[in-house]
């Protein structure tokens, strides 16, 4: 992780925008420096490498999502958490794009950091699963499996929005809650 990325507050924002526009492989550090108003050589005073910058961007995306959850007004249960995730997908589509497509460029060591951050984002869901089950067994192999399945369902909402015709957000939400309830066996 780049230790100096915080010295230029807009650096991660500009990097995220460029990665969403061009992809990680298509983004050049020169483009980023120009967008930030920096000399291309001085950019490396702020980030160690393009690879580290990608990790910093993805970690920032997950940290912002978690902060938005904590500061949000959604109900503190599984349906409320799902509504939050869907609302965040709609309001910040570039975040899903980055997490879905650009994380593949991380090294195995960097995946460790991303997994930890994703675990922090998934912790509320695990808490609500535990509260809802009250010790009853889950139909799948456990709460981690249920959480993974529910997050996979959340990711499908993006595909449902891309179908031809009008998007029925209420229908997507209802389907997601119903499918998640089925996963939980509730």
SEBAGU-330039 format. One record per atom (N, C-alpha, C): residue in one letter; x, y, z; atom name. Coordinates in steps of 0.02 Angstrom, whole numbers. Atoms other than C-alpha are relative to their C-alpha. Layout:
<recs>
<residuo A X X Y Y Z Z atomo CA>
...
</recs>
This chain:
<recs>
<residuo X X 42 Y -59 Z 0 atomo N>
<residuo X X 0 Y 0 Z 0 atomo CA>
<residuo X X 44 Y 61 Z 0 atomo C>
<residuo X X -39 Y -61 Z 3 atomo N>
<residuo X X 62 Y 171 Z -41 atomo CA>
<residuo X X -7 Y 39 Z 64 atomo C>
<residuo X X 2 Y -34 Z -65 atomo N>
<residuo X X 108 Y 260 Z 118 atomo CA>
<residuo X X -15 Y 74 Z -8 atomo C>
<residuo X X 6 Y -72 Z 8 atomo N>
<residuo X X 103 Y 435 Z 44 atomo CA>
<residuo X X -62 Y 20 Z -40 atomo C>
<residuo X X 58 Y -17 Z 40 atomo N>
<residuo X X -60 Y 426 Z -54 atomo CA>
<residuo X X -44 Y 51 Z 34 atomo C>
<residuo X X 43 Y -47 Z -36 atomo N>
<residuo X X -148 Y 523 Z 83 atomo CA>
<residuo X X 26 Y 72 Z -4 atomo C>
<residuo X X -27 Y -68 Z 6 atomo N>
<residuo X X -33 Y 673 Z 52 atomo CA>
<residuo X X -34 Y 39 Z -57 atomo C>
<residuo X X 37 Y -31 Z 54 atomo N>
<residuo X X -129 Y 708 Z -108 atomo CA>
<residuo X X -71 Y -27 Z 3 atomo C>
<residuo X X 67 Y 28 Z -12 atomo N>
<residuo X X -312 Y 688 Z -59 atomo CA>
<residuo X X -37 Y -20 Z -64 atomo C>
<residuo X X 37 Y 15 Z 62 atomo N>
<residuo X X -375 Y 690 Z -238 atomo CA>
<residuo X X 32 Y -56 Z -40 atomo C>
<residuo X X -36 Y 50 Z 38 atomo N>
<residuo X X -248 Y 562 Z -297 atomo CA>
<residuo X X -41 Y -64 Z -8 atomo C>
<residuo X X 40 Y 62 Z 4 atomo N>
<residuo X X -355 Y 410 Z -254 atomo CA>
<residuo X X -64 Y 10 Z -39 atomo C>
<residuo X X 61 Y -15 Z 38 atomo N>
<residuo X X -511 Y 493 Z -323 atomo CA>
<residuo X X 15 Y 1 Z -75 atomo C>
<residuo X X -18 Y -3 Z 71 atomo N>
<residuo X X -425 Y 533 Z -488 atomo CA>
<residuo X X 20 Y -68 Z -27 atomo C>
<residuo X X -20 Y 67 Z 21 atomo N>
<residuo X X -348 Y 360 Z -496 atomo CA>
<residuo X X -61 Y -45 Z -10 atomo C>
<residuo X X 61 Y 40 Z 6 atomo N>
<residuo X X -517 Y 279 Z -466 atomo CA>
<residuo X X -39 Y 19 Z -63 atomo C>
<residuo X X 35 Y -23 Z 60 atomo N>
<residuo X X -596 Y 386 Z -602 atomo CA>
<residuo X X 34 Y -27 Z -63 atomo C>
<residuo X X -37 Y 23 Z 59 atomo N>
<residuo X X -460 Y 343 Z -727 atomo CA>
<residuo X X -5 Y -76 Z -9 atomo C>
<residuo X X 6 Y 73 Z 4 atomo N>
<residuo X X -466 Y 158 Z -685 atomo CA>
<residuo X X -69 Y -20 Z -24 atomo C>
<residuo X X 68 Y 15 Z 22 atomo N>
<residuo X X -654 Y 159 Z -709 atomo CA>
<residuo X X -8 Y 17 Z -75 atomo C>
<residuo X X 5 Y -20 Z 71 atomo N>
<residuo X X -635 Y 249 Z -877 atomo CA>
<residuo X X 41 Y -45 Z -46 atomo C>
<residuo X X -48 Y 34 Z 45 atomo N>
<residuo X X -483 Y 157 Z -949 atomo CA>
<residuo X X 16 Y -71 Z 21 atomo C>
<residuo X X -23 Y 64 Z -27 atomo N>
<residuo X X -460 Y 4 Z -840 atomo CA>
<residuo X X 70 Y 9 Z 29 atomo C>
<residuo X X -66 Y -3 Z -32 atomo N>
<residuo X X -306 Y -28 Z -734 atomo CA>
<residuo X X 55 Y -4 Z -53 atomo C>
<residuo X X -52 Y 9 Z 51 atomo N>
<residuo X X -205 Y -89 Z -883 atomo CA>
<residuo X X 4 Y 59 Z -48 atomo C>
<residuo X X 1 Y -56 Z 48 atomo N>
<residuo X X -259 Y 57 Z -992 atomo CA>
<residuo X X 19 Y 67 Z 30 atomo C>
<residuo X X -18 Y -63 Z -32 atomo N>
<residuo X X -222 Y 192 Z -864 atomo CA>
<residuo X X 76 Y 6 Z 4 atomo C>
<residuo X X -72 Y -12 Z -7 atomo N>
<residuo X X -49 Y 268 Z -872 atomo CA>
<residuo X X 11 Y 47 Z 59 atomo C>
<residuo X X -18 Y -44 Z -56 atomo N>
<residuo X X 38 Y 352 Z -728 atomo CA>
<residuo X X 8 Y 72 Z -25 atomo C>
<residuo X X -4 Y -68 Z 28 atomo N>
<residuo X X 68 Y 501 Z -844 atomo CA>
<residuo X X -69 Y 31 Z -2 atomo C>
<residuo X X 69 Y -26 Z 1 atomo N>
<residuo X X -120 Y 519 Z -868 atomo CA>
<residuo X X -21 Y 21 Z 70 atomo C>
<residuo X X 19 Y -15 Z -69 atomo N>
<residuo X X -144 Y 513 Z -681 atomo CA>
<residuo X X 35 Y 62 Z 25 atomo C>
<residuo X X -37 Y -59 Z -21 atomo N>
<residuo X X -8 Y 640 Z -648 atomo CA>
<residuo X X -30 Y 63 Z -30 atomo C>
<residuo X X 30 Y -59 Z 34 atomo N>
<residuo X X -84 Y 759 Z -776 atomo CA>
<residuo X X -67 Y 18 Z 32 atomo C>
<residuo X X 65 Y -13 Z -30 atomo N>
<residuo X X -256 Y 740 Z -699 atomo CA>
<residuo X X 7 Y 29 Z 70 atomo C>
<residuo X X -12 Y -25 Z -68 atomo N>
<residuo X X -185 Y 774 Z -526 atomo CA>
<residuo X X 38 Y 66 Z 1 atomo C>
<residuo X X -39 Y -62 Z 3 atomo N>
<residuo X X -85 Y 924 Z -586 atomo CA>
<residuo X X 71 Y -9 Z 26 atomo C>
<residuo X X -68 Y 15 Z -24 atomo N>
<residuo X X 81 Y 840 Z -544 atomo CA>
<residuo X X 45 Y -15 Z -60 atomo C>
<residuo X X -49 Y 24 Z 49 atomo N>
<residuo X X 239 Y 809 Z -643 atomo CA>
<residuo X X 0 Y -76 Z 4 atomo C>
<residuo X X 4 Y 73 Z -1 atomo N>
<residuo X X 241 Y 627 Z -695 atomo CA>
<residuo X X 53 Y -32 Z 45 atomo C>
<residuo X X -52 Y 27 Z -43 atomo N>
<residuo X X 405 Y 596 Z -605 atomo CA>
<residuo X X -15 Y 8 Z 74 atomo C>
<residuo X X 14 Y -13 Z -71 atomo N>
<residuo X X 341 Y 671 Z -443 atomo CA>
<residuo X X -57 Y -44 Z 27 atomo C>
<residuo X X 55 Y 43 Z -22 atomo N>
<residuo X X 192 Y 553 Z -439 atomo CA>
<residuo X X 26 Y -57 Z 44 atomo C>
<residuo X X -28 Y 56 Z -38 atomo N>
<residuo X X 306 Y 417 Z -371 atomo CA>
<residuo X X 24 Y 22 Z 70 atomo C>
<residuo X X -11 Y -22 Z -69 atomo N>
<residuo X X 337 Y 525 Z -217 atomo CA>
<residuo X X -63 Y -13 Z 42 atomo C>
<residuo X X 65 Y 10 Z -34 atomo N>
<residuo X X 154 Y 492 Z -176 atomo CA>
<residuo X X -22 Y -73 Z 1 atomo C>
<residuo X X 18 Y 71 Z 3 atomo N>
<residuo X X 136 Y 310 Z -228 atomo CA>
<residuo X X 62 Y -40 Z -19 atomo C>
<residuo X X -59 Y 41 Z 14 atomo N>
<residuo X X 262 Y 169 Z -233 atomo CA>
<residuo X X -2 Y -30 Z -70 atomo C>
<residuo X X 6 Y 31 Z 66 atomo N>
<residuo X X 194 Y 89 Z -391 atomo CA>
<residuo X X -73 Y 3 Z -22 atomo C>
<residuo X X 68 Y 2 Z 27 atomo N>
<residuo X X 43 Y 77 Z -503 atomo CA>
<residuo X X -39 Y -57 Z 34 atomo C>
<residuo X X 31 Y 58 Z -33 atomo N>
<residuo X X 6 Y -93 Z -425 atomo CA>
<residuo X X -23 Y 18 Z 71 atomo C>
<residuo X X 19 Y -21 Z -68 atomo N>
<residuo X X 6 Y -19 Z -249 atomo CA>
<residuo X X -57 Y 51 Z -2 atomo C>
<residuo X X 54 Y -48 Z 8 atomo N>
<residuo X X -105 Y 122 Z -310 atomo CA>
<residuo X X -67 Y -35 Z -10 atomo C>
<residuo X X 61 Y 39 Z 11 atomo N>
<residuo X X -233 Y -4 Z -371 atomo CA>
<residuo X X -26 Y -27 Z 67 atomo C>
<residuo X X 21 Y 26 Z -65 atomo N>
<residuo X X -237 Y -85 Z -199 atomo CA>
<residuo X X -28 Y 57 Z 43 atomo C>
<residuo X X 24 Y -57 Z -39 atomo N>
<residuo X X -255 Y 86 Z -116 atomo CA>
<residuo X X -69 Y 22 Z -22 atomo C>
<residuo X X 65 Y -20 Z 26 atomo N>
<residuo X X -400 Y 129 Z -230 atomo CA>
<residuo X X -54 Y -49 Z 22 atomo C>
<residuo X X 50 Y 51 Z -19 atomo N>
<residuo X X -491 Y -35 Z -195 atomo CA>
<residuo X X -13 Y 1 Z 75 atomo C>
<residuo X X 9 Y -5 Z -73 atomo N>
<residuo X X -461 Y -21 Z -7 atomo CA>
<residuo X X -41 Y 62 Z 18 atomo C>
<residuo X X 38 Y -61 Z -13 atomo N>
<residuo X X -528 Y 157 Z -11 atomo CA>
<residuo X X -74 Y -9 Z -18 atomo C>
<residuo X X 69 Y 14 Z 20 atomo N>
<residuo X X -684 Y 99 Z -104 atomo CA>
<residuo X X -36 Y -39 Z 56 atomo C>
<residuo X X 30 Y 40 Z -53 atomo N>
<residuo X X -718 Y -32 Z 30 atomo CA>
<residuo X X -8 Y 39 Z 64 atomo C>
<residuo X X 4 Y -41 Z -61 atomo N>
<residuo X X -681 Y 90 Z 172 atomo CA>
<residuo X X -57 Y 50 Z -6 atomo C>
<residuo X X 55 Y -48 Z 9 atomo N>
<residuo X X -801 Y 218 Z 98 atomo CA>
<residuo X X -68 Y -35 Z 5 atomo C>
<residuo X X 63 Y 37 Z -5 atomo N>
<residuo X X -937 Y 86 Z 81 atomo CA>
<residuo X X -16 Y -15 Z 73 atomo C>
<residuo X X 12 Y 17 Z -70 atomo N>
<residuo X X -916 Y 32 Z 261 atomo CA>
<residuo X X -19 Y 63 Z 39 atomo C>
<residuo X X 17 Y -62 Z -33 atomo N>
<residuo X X -918 Y 213 Z 321 atomo CA>
<residuo X X -71 Y 22 Z -18 atomo C>
<residuo X X 67 Y -18 Z 22 atomo N>
<residuo X X -1075 Y 245 Z 218 atomo CA>
<residuo X X -52 Y -43 Z 36 atomo C>
<residuo X X 45 Y 44 Z -36 atomo N>
<residuo X X -1157 Y 94 Z 300 atomo CA>
<residuo X X -9 Y 25 Z 72 atomo C>
<residuo X X 3 Y -21 Z -70 atomo N>
<residuo X X -1113 Y 154 Z 475 atomo CA>
<residuo X X -36 Y 67 Z 7 atomo C>
<residuo X X 32 Y -66 Z -4 atomo N>
<residuo X X -1175 Y 331 Z 437 atomo CA>
<residuo X X -69 Y 1 Z -31 atomo C>
<residuo X X 64 Y 2 Z 34 atomo N>
<residuo X X -1330 Y 275 Z 342 atomo CA>
<residuo X X -58 Y -12 Z 47 atomo C>
<residuo X X 61 Y 7 Z -40 atomo N>
<residuo X X -1508 Y 260 Z 401 atomo CA>
<residuo X X -39 Y -64 Z -17 atomo C>
<residuo X X 33 Y 63 Z 17 atomo N>
<residuo X X -1548 Y 85 Z 336 atomo CA>
<residuo X X -10 Y -41 Z 64 atomo C>
<residuo X X 13 Y 42 Z -58 atomo N>
<residuo X X -1624 Y -40 Z 457 atomo CA>
<residuo X X 59 Y -47 Z 11 atomo C>
<residuo X X -58 Y 41 Z -19 atomo N>
<residuo X X -1494 Y -143 Z 549 atomo CA>
<residuo X X -21 Y -74 Z 2 atomo C>
<residuo X X 18 Y 70 Z 9 atomo N>
<residuo X X -1546 Y -314 Z 483 atomo CA>
<residuo X X 19 Y -20 Z -71 atomo C>
<residuo X X -20 Y 23 Z 66 atomo N>
<residuo X X -1518 Y -420 Z 328 atomo CA>
<residuo X X -33 Y 40 Z -55 atomo C>
<residuo X X 30 Y -40 Z 54 atomo N>
<residuo X X -1648 Y -331 Z 219 atomo CA>
<residuo X X 26 Y 71 Z -3 atomo C>
<residuo X X -27 Y -68 Z 0 atomo N>
<residuo X X -1582 Y -161 Z 273 atomo CA>
<residuo X X 69 Y 3 Z -30 atomo C>
<residuo X X -68 Y 3 Z 27 atomo N>
<residuo X X -1404 Y -211 Z 233 atomo CA>
<residuo X X -2 Y -10 Z -76 atomo C>
<residuo X X 7 Y 12 Z 72 atomo N>
<residuo X X -1458 Y -276 Z 62 atomo CA>
<residuo X X -24 Y 63 Z -36 atomo C>
<residuo X X 23 Y -63 Z 29 atomo N>
<residuo X X -1552 Y -115 Z 27 atomo CA>
<residuo X X 57 Y 51 Z -5 atomo C>
<residuo X X -59 Y -44 Z 2 atomo N>
<residuo X X -1395 Y -18 Z 71 atomo CA>
<residuo X X 46 Y -19 Z -58 atomo C>
<residuo X X -45 Y 22 Z 54 atomo N>
<residuo X X -1288 Y -123 Z -47 atomo CA>
<residuo X X -28 Y 17 Z -69 atomo C>
<residuo X X 30 Y -17 Z 64 atomo N>
<residuo X X -1411 Y -99 Z -189 atomo CA>
<residuo X X 1 Y 75 Z -13 atomo C>
<residuo X X -2 Y -73 Z 7 atomo N>
<residuo X X -1423 Y 88 Z -158 atomo CA>
<residuo X X 71 Y 23 Z -16 atomo C>
<residuo X X -70 Y -19 Z 13 atomo N>
<residuo X X -1233 Y 100 Z -156 atomo CA>
<residuo X X 20 Y -19 Z -71 atomo C>
<residuo X X -13 Y 19 Z 69 atomo N>
<residuo X X -1223 Y 4 Z -320 atomo CA>
<residuo X X -27 Y 52 Z -49 atomo C>
<residuo X X 32 Y -49 Z 45 atomo N>
<residuo X X -1343 Y 127 Z -401 atomo CA>
<residuo X X 35 Y 67 Z 4 atomo C>
<residuo X X -28 Y -67 Z -8 atomo N>
<residuo X X -1262 Y 284 Z -330 atomo CA>
<residuo X X 75 Y 4 Z -15 atomo C>
<residuo X X -73 Y 1 Z 12 atomo N>
<residuo X X -1080 Y 230 Z -354 atomo CA>
<residuo X X 18 Y -59 Z -46 atomo C>
<residuo X X -12 Y 58 Z 44 atomo N>
<residuo X X -1075 Y 114 Z -506 atomo CA>
<residuo X X 73 Y -14 Z -15 atomo C>
<residuo X X -71 Y 10 Z 13 atomo N>
<residuo X X -889 Y 142 Z -531 atomo CA>
<residuo X X 33 Y -44 Z 53 atomo C>
<residuo X X -29 Y 42 Z -53 atomo N>
<residuo X X -853 Y 57 Z -364 atomo CA>
<residuo X X -7 Y -74 Z -18 atomo C>
<residuo X X 10 Y 70 Z 18 atomo N>
<residuo X X -930 Y -107 Z -421 atomo CA>
<residuo X X 43 Y -18 Z -60 atomo C>
<residuo X X -41 Y 12 Z 58 atomo N>
<residuo X X -841 Y -92 Z -587 atomo CA>
<residuo X X 73 Y -14 Z 20 atomo C>
<residuo X X -69 Y 9 Z -23 atomo N>
<residuo X X -672 Y -73 Z -501 atomo CA>
<residuo X X 8 Y -66 Z 38 atomo C>
<residuo X X -6 Y 61 Z -40 atomo N>
<residuo X X -703 Y -214 Z -377 atomo CA>
<residuo X X -9 Y -62 Z -43 atomo C>
<residuo X X 15 Y 58 Z 42 atomo N>
<residuo X X -772 Y -331 Z -510 atomo CA>
<residuo X X 55 Y -13 Z -51 atomo C>
<residuo X X -45 Y 11 Z 57 atomo N>
<residuo X X -646 Y -302 Z -650 atomo CA>
<residuo X X 74 Y 13 Z 14 atomo C>
<residuo X X -70 Y -19 Z -7 atomo N>
<residuo X X -487 Y -224 Z -584 atomo CA>
<residuo X X 37 Y -38 Z 55 atomo C>
<residuo X X -33 Y 37 Z -55 atomo N>
<residuo X X -454 Y -328 Z -428 atomo CA>
<residuo X X 41 Y -59 Z -26 atomo C>
<residuo X X -38 Y 57 Z 29 atomo N>
<residuo X X -391 Y -467 Z -542 atomo CA>
<residuo X X 74 Y 16 Z -11 atomo C>
<residuo X X -69 Y -21 Z 12 atomo N>
<residuo X X -231 Y -365 Z -566 atomo CA>
<residuo X X 42 Y 0 Z 65 atomo C>
<residuo X X -38 Y 1 Z -63 atomo N>
<residuo X X -183 Y -380 Z -382 atomo CA>
<residuo X X 45 Y -61 Z 5 atomo C>
<residuo X X -43 Y 57 Z -14 atomo N>
<residuo X X -41 Y -490 Z -326 atomo CA>
<residuo X X -31 Y -42 Z 56 atomo C>
<residuo X X 28 Y 42 Z -54 atomo N>
<residuo X X -74 Y -633 Z -205 atomo CA>
<residuo X X 9 Y 33 Z 68 atomo C>
<residuo X X -10 Y -36 Z -63 atomo N>
<residuo X X 0 Y -530 Z -63 atomo CA>
<residuo X X -51 Y 55 Z 8 atomo C>
<residuo X X 49 Y -54 Z -4 atomo N>
<residuo X X -115 Y -386 Z -105 atomo CA>
<residuo X X -70 Y -26 Z 11 atomo C>
<residuo X X 66 Y 30 Z -11 atomo N>
<residuo X X -266 Y -501 Z -109 atomo CA>
<residuo X X -13 Y -10 Z 75 atomo C>
<residuo X X 8 Y 8 Z -73 atomo N>
<residuo X X -235 Y -532 Z 76 atomo CA>
<residuo X X -30 Y 63 Z 30 atomo C>
<residuo X X 26 Y -63 Z -26 atomo N>
<residuo X X -265 Y -347 Z 112 atomo CA>
<residuo X X -71 Y 13 Z -23 atomo C>
<residuo X X 67 Y -10 Z 26 atomo N>
<residuo X X -417 Y -340 Z 0 atomo CA>
<residuo X X -50 Y -46 Z 35 atomo C>
<residuo X X 44 Y 47 Z -36 atomo N>
<residuo X X -491 Y -495 Z 83 atomo CA>
<residuo X X -16 Y 25 Z 70 atomo C>
<residuo X X 12 Y -27 Z -68 atomo N>
<residuo X X -470 Y -415 Z 255 atomo CA>
<residuo X X -51 Y 57 Z -4 atomo C>
<residuo X X 46 Y -57 Z 8 atomo N>
<residuo X X -559 Y -257 Z 195 atomo CA>
<residuo X X -70 Y -24 Z -18 atomo C>
<residuo X X 65 Y 28 Z 17 atomo N>
<residuo X X -698 Y -359 Z 116 atomo CA>
<residuo X X -32 Y -33 Z 60 atomo C>
<residuo X X 25 Y 30 Z -61 atomo N>
<residuo X X -715 Y -452 Z 279 atomo CA>
<residuo X X -32 Y 52 Z 46 atomo C>
<residuo X X 29 Y -54 Z -41 atomo N>
<residuo X X -745 Y -288 Z 370 atomo CA>
<residuo X X -66 Y 23 Z -28 atomo C>
<residuo X X 63 Y -20 Z 31 atomo N>
<residuo X X -879 Y -243 Z 244 atomo CA>
<residuo X X -54 Y -53 Z 10 atomo C>
<residuo X X 48 Y 55 Z -8 atomo N>
<residuo X X -961 Y -414 Z 264 atomo CA>
<residuo X X -19 Y -13 Z 73 atomo C>
<residuo X X 13 Y 12 Z -71 atomo N>
<residuo X X -955 Y -412 Z 454 atomo CA>
<residuo X X -71 Y 17 Z 22 atomo C>
<residuo X X 69 Y -14 Z -21 atomo N>
<residuo X X -1123 Y -324 Z 475 atomo CA>
<residuo X X -49 Y -54 Z -24 atomo C>
<residuo X X 44 Y 52 Z 25 atomo N>
<residuo X X -1207 Y -454 Z 364 atomo CA>
<residuo X X 5 Y -63 Z 42 atomo C>
<residuo X X -9 Y 59 Z -43 atomo N>
<residuo X X -1132 Y -595 Z 467 atomo CA>
<residuo X X -35 Y 9 Z 67 atomo C>
<residuo X X 34 Y -15 Z -63 atomo N>
<residuo X X -1196 Y -511 Z 625 atomo CA>
<residuo X X -75 Y -8 Z -7 atomo C>
<residuo X X 73 Y 4 Z 10 atomo N>
<residuo X X -1372 Y -497 Z 554 atomo CA>
<residuo X X -22 Y -71 Z -15 atomo C>
<residuo X X 16 Y 71 Z 12 atomo N>
<residuo X X -1367 Y -677 Z 494 atomo CA>
<residuo X X -3 Y -36 Z 68 atomo C>
<residuo X X 0 Y 31 Z -66 atomo N>
<residuo X X -1321 Y -732 Z 671 atomo CA>
<residuo X X -61 Y 20 Z 41 atomo C>
<residuo X X 58 Y -24 Z -38 atomo N>
<residuo X X -1457 Y -624 Z 748 atomo CA>
<residuo X X -64 Y -32 Z -25 atomo C>
<residuo X X 61 Y 29 Z 29 atomo N>
<residuo X X -1588 Y -693 Z 629 atomo CA>
<residuo X X -6 Y -74 Z 10 atomo C>
<residuo X X 1 Y 73 Z -7 atomo N>
<residuo X X -1539 Y -875 Z 649 atomo CA>
<residuo X X -8 Y -23 Z 72 atomo C>
<residuo X X 3 Y 17 Z -71 atomo N>
<residuo X X -1526 Y -877 Z 839 atomo CA>
<residuo X X 22 Y -72 Z 13 atomo C>
<residuo X X -28 Y 66 Z -12 atomo N>
<residuo X X -1419 Y -1034 Z 833 atomo CA>
<residuo X X -27 Y -55 Z -44 atomo C>
<residuo X X 26 Y 51 Z 45 atomo N>
<residuo X X -1525 Y -1128 Z 706 atomo CA>
<residuo X X 49 Y -12 Z -57 atomo C>
<residuo X X -47 Y 14 Z 54 atomo N>
<residuo X X -1422 Y -1216 Z 573 atomo CA>
<residuo X X -22 Y 30 Z -66 atomo C>
<residuo X X 13 Y -26 Z 66 atomo N>
<residuo X X -1409 Y -1142 Z 400 atomo CA>
<residuo X X -5 Y -57 Z -50 atomo C>
<residuo X X 7 Y 54 Z 49 atomo N>
<residuo X X -1461 Y -1245 Z 249 atomo CA>
<residuo X X 65 Y -12 Z -40 atomo C>
<residuo X X -65 Y 11 Z 34 atomo N>
<residuo X X -1289 Y -1218 Z 169 atomo CA>
<residuo X X 53 Y -14 Z 53 atomo C>
<residuo X X -53 Y 23 Z -45 atomo N>
<residuo X X -1121 Y -1251 Z 250 atomo CA>
<residuo X X 17 Y 47 Z 57 atomo C>
<residuo X X -13 Y -44 Z -56 atomo N>
<residuo X X -1124 Y -1105 Z 371 atomo CA>
<residuo X X -10 Y 73 Z -19 atomo C>
<residuo X X 14 Y -71 Z 11 atomo N>
<residuo X X -1136 Y -919 Z 390 atomo CA>
<residuo X X 47 Y 32 Z -49 atomo C>
<residuo X X -47 Y -28 Z 50 atomo N>
<residuo X X -980 Y -881 Z 287 atomo CA>
<residuo X X -24 Y -18 Z -70 atomo C>
<residuo X X 27 Y 22 Z 65 atomo N>
<residuo X X -1054 Y -983 Z 144 atomo CA>
<residuo X X -62 Y 40 Z -17 atomo C>
<residuo X X 61 Y -39 Z 11 atomo N>
<residuo X X -1220 Y -894 Z 164 atomo CA>
<residuo X X 17 Y 72 Z -19 atomo C>
<residuo X X -22 Y -68 Z 16 atomo N>
<residuo X X -1133 Y -725 Z 163 atomo CA>
<residuo X X 27 Y 5 Z -71 atomo C>
<residuo X X -28 Y 1 Z 69 atomo N>
<residuo X X -1036 Y -769 Z 4 atomo CA>
<residuo X X -56 Y -6 Z -51 atomo C>
<residuo X X 56 Y 9 Z 47 atomo N>
<residuo X X -1196 Y -827 Z -80 atomo CA>
<residuo X X -41 Y 63 Z -6 atomo C>
<residuo X X 39 Y -62 Z 1 atomo N>
<residuo X X -1288 Y -668 Z -32 atomo CA>
<residuo X X 38 Y 54 Z -38 atomo C>
<residuo X X -38 Y -50 Z 37 atomo N>
<residuo X X -1147 Y -557 Z -95 atomo CA>
<residuo X X 2 Y -16 Z -75 atomo C>
<residuo X X 4 Y 19 Z 71 atomo N>
<residuo X X -1149 Y -656 Z -259 atomo CA>
<residuo X X -67 Y 21 Z -29 atomo C>
<residuo X X 66 Y -22 Z 23 atomo N>
<residuo X X -1335 Y -620 Z -272 atomo CA>
<residuo X X -1 Y 76 Z -9 atomo C>
<residuo X X -3 Y -73 Z 5 atomo N>
<residuo X X -1302 Y -435 Z -241 atomo CA>
<residuo X X 35 Y 20 Z -65 atomo C>
<residuo X X -36 Y -15 Z 62 atomo N>
<residuo X X -1177 Y -435 Z -385 atomo CA>
<residuo X X -43 Y -11 Z -62 atomo C>
<residuo X X 42 Y 12 Z 58 atomo N>
<residuo X X -1310 Y -504 Z -502 atomo CA>
<residuo X X -47 Y 58 Z -14 atomo C>
<residuo X X 44 Y -58 Z 11 atomo N>
<residuo X X -1412 Y -346 Z -478 atomo CA>
<residuo X X 27 Y 44 Z -56 atomo C>
<residuo X X -31 Y -39 Z 55 atomo N>
<residuo X X -1289 Y -259 Z -595 atomo CA>
<residuo X X -23 Y -29 Z -67 atomo C>
<residuo X X 22 Y 32 Z 62 atomo N>
<residuo X X -1331 Y -385 Z -731 atomo CA>
<residuo X X -74 Y 10 Z -14 atomo C>
<residuo X X 72 Y -10 Z 9 atomo N>
<residuo X X -1517 Y -367 Z -701 atomo CA>
<residuo X X -15 Y 71 Z -25 atomo C>
<residuo X X 10 Y -69 Z 22 atomo N>
<residuo X X -1502 Y -179 Z -728 atomo CA>
<residuo X X 20 Y 9 Z -73 atomo C>
<residuo X X -25 Y -7 Z 68 atomo N>
<residuo X X -1417 Y -207 Z -896 atomo CA>
<residuo X X -45 Y -34 Z -52 atomo C>
<residuo X X 45 Y 33 Z 46 atomo N>
<residuo X X -1559 Y -307 Z -972 atomo CA>
<residuo X X -37 Y 53 Z -42 atomo C>
<residuo X X 38 Y -48 Z 40 atomo N>
<residuo X X -1656 Y -225 Z -1114 atomo CA>
<residuo X X -66 Y 17 Z 34 atomo C>
<residuo X X 63 Y -21 Z -29 atomo N>
<residuo X X -1808 Y -127 Z -1061 atomo CA>
<residuo X X 11 Y 40 Z 63 atomo C>
<residuo X X -5 Y -41 Z -61 atomo N>
<residuo X X -1847 Y -23 Z -909 atomo CA>
<residuo X X 24 Y -42 Z 60 atomo C>
<residuo X X -26 Y 33 Z -60 atomo N>
<residuo X X -1761 Y -64 Z -745 atomo CA>
<residuo X X -50 Y 7 Z 56 atomo C>
<residuo X X 47 Y 0 Z -56 atomo N>
<residuo X X -1875 Y -113 Z -603 atomo CA>
<residuo X X 40 Y -9 Z 64 atomo C>
<residuo X X -42 Y 4 Z -60 atomo N>
<residuo X X -1770 Y -70 Z -450 atomo CA>
<residuo X X -37 Y -32 Z 58 atomo C>
<residuo X X 38 Y 31 Z -54 atomo N>
<residuo X X -1910 Y -118 Z -331 atomo CA>
<residuo X X -4 Y -75 Z -9 atomo C>
<residuo X X 1 Y 72 Z 15 atomo N>
<residuo X X -1922 Y -287 Z -417 atomo CA>
<residuo X X 67 Y -33 Z 14 atomo C>
<residuo X X -67 Y 26 Z -15 atomo N>
<residuo X X -1734 Y -312 Z -405 atomo CA>
<residuo X X 9 Y -7 Z 75 atomo C>
<residuo X X -7 Y 2 Z -73 atomo N>
<residuo X X -1738 Y -269 Z -221 atomo CA>
<residuo X X -42 Y -57 Z 30 atomo C>
<residuo X X 43 Y 53 Z -26 atomo N>
<residuo X X -1885 Y -386 Z -187 atomo CA>
<residuo X X 29 Y -69 Z -16 atomo C>
<residuo X X -30 Y 64 Z 19 atomo N>
<residuo X X -1801 Y -527 Z -283 atomo CA>
<residuo X X 60 Y -15 Z 43 atomo C>
<residuo X X -60 Y 10 Z -39 atomo N>
<residuo X X -1637 Y -502 Z -190 atomo CA>
<residuo X X -17 Y -20 Z 72 atomo C>
<residuo X X 19 Y 17 Z -69 atomo N>
<residuo X X -1720 Y -505 Z -19 atomo CA>
<residuo X X -31 Y -70 Z 3 atomo C>
<residuo X X 30 Y 67 Z 2 atomo N>
<residuo X X -1823 Y -658 Z -67 atomo CA>
<residuo X X 53 Y -54 Z -10 atomo C>
<residuo X X -53 Y 50 Z 13 atomo N>
<residuo X X -1672 Y -751 Z -136 atomo CA>
<residuo X X 46 Y -7 Z 60 atomo C>
<residuo X X -43 Y 3 Z -59 atomo N>
<residuo X X -1567 Y -705 Z 16 atomo CA>
<residuo X X -34 Y -35 Z 58 atomo C>
<residuo X X 39 Y 35 Z -52 atomo N>
<residuo X X -1705 Y -764 Z 132 atomo CA>
<residuo X X 2 Y -75 Z -13 atomo C>
<residuo X X -3 Y 71 Z 17 atomo N>
<residuo X X -1705 Y -930 Z 38 atomo CA>
<residuo X X 69 Y -29 Z 17 atomo C>
<residuo X X -68 Y 23 Z -18 atomo N>
<residuo X X -1515 Y -944 Z 59 atomo CA>
<residuo X X 5 Y -12 Z 75 atomo C>
<residuo X X -4 Y 6 Z -73 atomo N>
<residuo X X -1537 Y -917 Z 245 atomo CA>
<residuo X X -49 Y -51 Z 28 atomo C>
<residuo X X 47 Y 50 Z -23 atomo N>
<residuo X X -1678 Y -1043 Z 253 atomo CA>
<residuo X X -51 Y 27 Z 48 atomo C>
<residuo X X 47 Y -31 Z -47 atomo N>
<residuo X X -1787 Y -919 Z 345 atomo CA>
<residuo X X -70 Y 1 Z -28 atomo C>
</recs>
